[in-house]
Amino acid sequence: MALSSSSSSPCSSSSSSAQQNQQQLQQQNQHQQSDNDRSSGELRALDCNLTSLCDHIQVEGFNSGAFSDVVVQAMGSTYRLHRLILSRSSYFRNMLHGPWKEASAPVVNLHIDDDNVNTEAIAVSLAYLYGHHPKLNDNNAFRVLAAASFLDLQDLCAICTDFIISELWTSNFLAYQVFAESQDYGIHGERVRSACWGYLCQCGTMELREVLPKLSSQTLHALLTSDELWVPSEEKRFELALYTLLAKGAFFKVDHPEQDNLEGHKAAHNILVELADCVVDYHTGISVSKPPHAQHEACSQTVSDSRYFHKMEQPASLNSPFTNSDTVRTSHAYVEMRNGIEASRMAENGDAMEGPSEESSCYHLNSSWLSRDQSRHCSSAPSSCNGAMPNDWGSCSVPPSWGGRIVGRRQVKNYAKGNSGIRGEEYDAFINIFEGGSLLYCNMSFEALLSVRKHLEELGFPCKAVNDGLWLQMLLSHRVQEIGAETCKNCCLTSSPCACRQSYGFSHGGTPTGYYRQEHDRNGAPGNVGNVYLADAQGEGNGLFGPVRVHVRGPIDGLAGLGRGTTFVPAAAWPPTRFVFSRVPFGLGNRNCQQSLAHDESEARVDPNGDLGDGLTALVGLSQGNSVIPIHTEQTFDPDLQNRITGASVSVPSSSGIPVQMLEPQEHALGLEWDNSEGSSISLDMKTPLRQFPPFRFGVEFEDVHRLTDGQVKHSPEVFYAGSLWKVSVQAFNDEDPQGRRTLGLFLHRRKAEMTDSVRKVHIYVDSREKVTARYQLICPSKREVMVFGSFKQPGTLLPKAPKGWGWRTALLFDELADLLQGGALRVAAVVQLV
Amino acid sequence: MSHQKKRAFNFKIETFKRYGVELDLKYAKKTWKLLEHAIHEIYNHKASGLSFEEHYRNAYNMVLHKYGEKLYSGLVATMTWHLKEISRCIESARKWGDHNMALQMIRDILMFMDRTFVPSSHKTPVNELGLNLWRDNIIHSSETQRRLLNTLIDCVNKERTGEFINRGLIRNIVKMLMDLGPSVYQQDFEKPFLEVPTNFFRAESQHT
């Protein structure tokens, strides 16, 4: 009793205190309400006051310069301004506050010699200090950005970059790309640069194709080798690189005369003549080699491209010395490329070249940015980089040393440089692109490889990477089939860490058997099982390297002939196959030599089927021997059953899964073993793990994704890689986002390749596994950002069985789709690597 | 094979012949000379004649045209040189004020570098750099460190025994050590300083 009373009293006291609290709260609320009333009224008055202050400052202060206490002169204009307002910018604050000469001066002169800045941009920036909202357009946004950056107006910089990014189109892409690439405007420049990069990755293959030859070689190298570049296939990527190389070469030749306008026409004529000669040369070269078709194409492409560029260049070259019209801007990316064409030509054609030496004529010395007067700034050309406007910083001046005719043209066929007229640095970049292991030749079809090789050989590239690609392709197909054969079908693990097999070994007669049998009875109709086996057997039997045929050396030696000794691992160094394959079920085992297995298979298939009524126990009895992989266990298991057993714990299919995935590793080897930069370091032997092979890249496009209704799915076409067919799908959701927004899911699907008409397509083989582990990235490039889902640092994901995919259910928000689509289509670049 | 050799050779020649870069480099050097001169002037108390506009613009142009690295390393070298000079003369505490003033001015004209180059290349901002250089070159220089500490402790002891000392000086020095960061203060002064009075008071207590 005492206890209860003592306990009740604090109770009551606490309740009373709670009441008091409530009352207090109510009172407070009332207070607050009245506070709110009052403050909102005050705010309204304050707003009024602020607005009138703003008006006053704008109209009286900036527009009419009343009570001005400092005069700012910049780019030919005079502004009567106010120290107090100017000190909003830390540039002016430091200037007017520190122990500087300007601190007490009544007039401040700004000699801004950033060519991106013009009078208007300064005016906009100063007006911004006085509260005027900047009016931006395509022509002044980057100028205002430059001015604001100079005056250290970070907010204005942000406004400008936002504008630029939202208004980035094919028409002005080049201008912004050059703007951001050639100068360092800090984080704002960086934002523009990354927007350009995203846009380039998204549209480089299609809309921005024409722009590519005008980009710097660094950018091109980064782009053409990047996973983030959306390109439908590796073959297309190669085509794009080849196109760029040829167009760039042609571009050099034709672009050349633009530099000296006196001899422009003559020189242009010369060049065209020479180009024609060159092409003839080319043809004679081809007629020696066998099928000239592809080559021919390349040549004509060169010519047409060059004409195209020539036409495009013409107006710019006419205008540039005289006007500052904005058309000049379109040409200004060429700047760097023009440099040293002579040098390269001289260098590789070497022997005979006459004309002024390069050192003798530098027409850019007449102006130094240190001493340039203001009038120059006022009339400064639209861009710092256009060639017509000498700019000592822009590294764009080229001595007009054209005039020599190159005699030693017979050498042309030897080098890509000779053919394409590209100078050393550019050539290096392209050597890196084509030969550096960043184009994944091993994922091209055999036919494509042949044509690629032909192209590259005729351009004078060593083709080492292509040859390596062939090796890798063969090795990959072999490894995939090997692993497929070796994989326990039950748990999707390869034999060594597979736990299922051991459990059979220990379980015969034990409880686990009952469990398995129950599962099996429910799922596995004998016929079904048989079918599965049939498919497997066919697939592996027809594969290029069926697991039975161990004589891999023969064909590989044959291929080595193609490699012409450039491959880094001699064929003789290949070890013999590690694995002994026994497709022969135990009951039949040892009966025959392996050759005859193909005939036995039908019988082999029948036998276990007969036993199946009894279920697993019989088979478990058979498979006790652990030394040889008991392949027939896989025959008896329905793949669905495997899913039941392992799927629940290991994989979550996309239709019922959690939004963001990634599984725990079966093996803990993390990190990206395969690396772009050292593609040639892949060791070629039979033990090479799959994850050391280069990944596979493909790009897909989904039209009208914003029209998807909830739950609706779009699938991309399937592509073949490593014995499987891969595709990406998008699906709209309205119930995945915690905040209830509509989302778009991105998923990767994989299924076993099917051997359809496989007579011609040598490279098609089948990965017989039902589920494979892969790591992959799905990448959506856009000018807003490059969204990357997934990581190659991950150990890998066990992809669910065929119709289901695996991915991210909340990858994209519908609200943001507008920024991500290109012409209404969502472009997704996928990178897949088996592990 | 011979082709390949030849090509490699040609590459080298071509890269040397890149004009614009050379030209840019020339201007970058010239610009840096101007800035370096300005820094010297600042340290020599002749800053009042300097134009903020001009030097800010010079630094801005260097960074804009990607010579930020050159500017930064030049700054470090010049500042280090000046601090080494300062460390030779005795009155470091007075020079501290000068250094701070100079640092402020240098930071002002290099503001654009602080804004763009420093974050993107993960360098130390100018102000912090100046303090670090002061610490490494003055406070941690072998002669100064011991002497500074001894003087401080000496002064404190003197005052404890009733002598007159320059309190303003002590205050300034301690403030400087604090400005350089708490770790500097603790390591260089606080720890030895706390040991000494222990001895002092122990001695005192034993006397009585």
Interface residues (C-beta under 8 A of the other chain):
Chain A: S90 Y91 N94 M95 G98 P99 W100 K101 E102 A103 V108 N109 L110 H111 I112 D113 D114 S149 F150 D152 Q183 D184 Y185 G186 I187 G189 E190 E336 N339 G340 A343 S344 A347 E348 G350 E358 C362 H364 S368 W369 L370 D392 W393 G394 S395 C396 S397 V398 P399 N414 Y415 K417 R423 G424 E425 D428
Chain B: H3 K6 R7 N10 F11 I13 E14 T15 K17 R18 Y19 G20 V21 L23 D24 Y27 K30 T31 A47 S48 G49 L50 S51 F52 E53 E54 Y56 R57 Y60 N61 V63 L64 H65 K66 G68 M101 Q104 M105 D108 I109 M111 F112 R115 T116 F117 P119 S120
